[in-house]
Amino acid sequence: MADLPNFFTLFEKVGNSLPLSELYIVFLTAIAMLVAHALFILLVGKIYQVLIDWADHTGMFWLSIPFYMMAVGIVFITHIVDIIIWTYALIALNIFEVDINAFYFAGEMYTTVGYGTFPLPENWKILPIVVAFSGIFAASMSGAVLFNMIGQIIRKKKIQ
């Protein structure tokens, strides 16, 4: 246990392995992507709530299922857009020589599949961690909103 570095030493080694400006780009990409994802997912949830309230009020509650399936498709598309955002960030940082490799890497890490088939430069070892955490949080937000939408259908069905 005496050989373990303290937190500050570990953090300094990680920080020194990558230029600070590039590290900022990675973290700002993650934060911006998560904020945009959260706002859009909340908007989808609110629109869905308005639509099923309208469907319930007009006696066409059966529309809540197609509305839900459309929302699932929109949420799926938001995750593809998140992966594309990461792809462009990776291309801008010149981490991958081939654009399609940047897309595949971003998709693997974002979905936390992480086969690890893409060798990274030594100073970019933190990148999979950041991309994976952004994907985990984005998926959690999406799952929470979709779970709430199903709950709205179930609660309205019980009332009728």
N, C-alpha and C positions, 0 to 999 in steps of 0.2 A: 504493500500500500504506500510505502514511502516514495516509490518511484513515480507515482501518479502526479501529473502536473496540476497546479491549482487552476481554477476556472480562468483567471485573467491571463495566465500563460497560454493556456489552450486557445482562448479567444484571440490572443495576439498572434499566435502561429497561423490560425485560420485567416485572420485579417491580412497578415503579411504575405500570404500566398497569392493574393489577388489584388490588382490595382483598385484603390478605393473608388474611383469613378466608375469602373465596370461593376463593382459590387453594388453601388448605388443604382445602376441601371437594372440589375437583377431584382433587387428588393423593391424598387419603385414599380417595376413591371408587375410584380406579384401583388403589391398593394393596390395599384390602379385596376388590375384585372379583377381582384376580389371585390373592390368597391363597385365597379361597373356591374359585375355579375350579381351582386346582392341587390342593387337597385333594380336591375332588370327583372330578376326573379320575384322581387316584391311587387313590381308592376304587374307581372303575369298573374300572380296570386290575387291581386286586387281586381283586375279585370275579370278573372274567373269568378270571383265572389259576386261581382255585379251581374255577370251573365247568368249564373245559376239562380240568383235572386229574381231576375227578370223571368227566367224560364219557369220558376216556381210560381210567380205571381200570375203568369199568363196560362198556367195549367199545362205547360209543356216541359215538365221537370225531366222527362226522358232525355232532353237535350243535354243534361248535365254530363252524361257519359261521353258523347262526342266532343263536348267542350273540354272535358278532362283529357281525352286522347290528343286533342290539338295542343293543350298545354304541355303534355309530356313531350310531344314533338318539338315544341318551341324550346323547352328546357334542354332537350338533347342538342339542338342547334347551338344554344348558348355555350355548351361545353365544347363543341367543335370550334366555335369562334375563340374560346379561351386557348385552345391548343394552337390555333393559328396565330394568336397574339404572341404566345411563347415562341412559336417558330420564327416570327419576324424579329423578335428580340435576340434569339440565338444567331440569326443571320447577321443582324446589325453588329453583334459582338464578335463576328468572324470565328465562331467556335466550330462550325461545320463548313466544309468545302462544298458540299452538295446540299441544296435546299431541301430535297426530299428526306435526307437523313436528319435534318433539323426537325422536320415535321414528325417523323417517326420517333425520334428521341423525345420530343415534347409530349407526344401522345403516350408513349410508354411511361414516362415519369409522371405525367399529370394523372393518369389513371392508376398509378402506382403498380402497374404490371412489372415494370423495371427489369426486363431481361438482362440489362447491363451489357448489351452487345455493341455499344458504341463507346469506343475508347475516348476518354476526355483528357485534355492536357492536365498536367498535375495541379496547376493552380485553379482548375474549375471543379474540383472534387465536391464542393458545396452545392453546385448547381442542381443535381438530382434531388437533394433534400428540399431546396426551396420550391422547385417545380412540383414535387410530390405533395408538399404541404399545401400549396395553393390549390391543387386538385382535390385534396381531401376536404378542405374547407368549402370549396365551391360545391362539391358533391353533397356535403352535409347540408348546406343552405338549400340546395335544390330538393333534396330528400325531405327536408322539413316542410317546405312549401307544398310539395306534392302530397305528403302525408296529411297535411291540413286540408287540402282540397278533397281528398277521399273522405276525410272526417266530415266535411260539410255535406257531402252526398249522403253519408250514413245518417247524420243527425236529421237532415230534412226527410229522409225516407221514414224514419221512426215517427215523425210528427204526423205524417199523412195517414 
